[in-house]
Amino acid sequence: MMKCLLFILSLSFCSFEFAQITQHDSLLIPINLNQDTLVSNSGEIITGYILEQADGYISFQGPLSEEINLVAVDQLLLIKKANKPAEVLYKDDTLVTKIGIFIACKVLEVSADSISLFQYNGLIESPKHIDQKSLLLIKYSNGTSEDFSALSSLKPISKEELKELGKLDAKAYFKTHPVVIAGEVLLGFTSIFILPIPTAITIACTKPTNLVNLENPNVNLISSEPEYKLAYAKQARKYKSRDALISYFSGLVACVGTLFLMN
C-alpha cells in the first residue's frame, strides 16, 4: 500500500512540471522553468538568467550567450524569476471603449491610428494593438487622461474581440470558490480509501456556476454578450480545474506525509 501511495505521489508531482508558456506573435513559445524573464518598457520579452539584482540594475545573461548585460530596473515592466511569482513594476492604465468596455493594461505607445498595450494576467504575452476609433478615452495611472471621443466611425467590437476580452477578464477576476478548494484538500487527504477519488475528479471537471465578480469592470457583458460569457466561462473552468487539482494533491501529499510520520 505504501509503495502504491508513493507511486501516485511521484506521478502527481510530475504532472505539475509543465513548461510555462508565453504568447508571441500569436504563437505559444515554451519557456524553460529554470530561466528568468524580463519584459522591457517597449514590451520586448527577454529570457535568460538573472545573475544579480542590486542598486536598481540587473545583471542578465542570455540562454545561449556568455555575454553579461546590465539592465536598469526602471526600463522594465515586469521581472519573472524562475519558479517565483512575477514582480510587476508598472501601474495599470485604463482604456474605455465607446461601448463601455474597460481594459486594464499598460499603454506602450499611441500611434496615428492605434494603441499598443501590454497586459499581464499570469501569462507573459506579446503587446497587443487596439484601433483608436473604438476608444472613448484612456485614463493613465498618473491621473491624466486622453480623449478619443471626437474620432469618427464607431467600430462595433467583433466576436473574436469579445472572446479575447472574456478570456482575459476571467484570468484577472475569476476566483475558485473556497468550498471547492477545501473539499478537494479533504478528498486528497482521504484518498487512501480510494472512494474519494471519483468525487474529486467530478468536482474538478464540473463547470463553475458563479461567474460574477463585481470587481470585474465588464461584468455586465456576462449577461449581455454570449461570446464574452462563453470565453469567460471556458477560461474560468480551466482555472477551477487547476485550483481543484492543486488542492487535491496538496491533501494527498499531507496524507502521505502523515503516514510516513506514523510509521
Buried (B, 14 or more C-beta within 10 A) or exposed (E): EEEEBEEBBEEBEEEEEEEBBBBEEEEEBEBBEEBBBBBBBEBEBBBBBBEEBEEEBBBBBBEEEEEEBEBEBEBBBBBBBBEEEBEBBBEBBBBBBBEEBBBBBBBBEBEEEBBBBBBBBEBBBBBBEBBBBBBBBBBBEEEEEBEBEEBEEEBEBEBEBBBBBBBBBBBBBBEBEEEBBEBBBBBBBBBBEEEBBEEBBEBBEEEBEEBEBEEBBBBEBBEEBEBBBBBBBBBBBEBBBEBBBBBBBBBBBEBBEEBEEEE
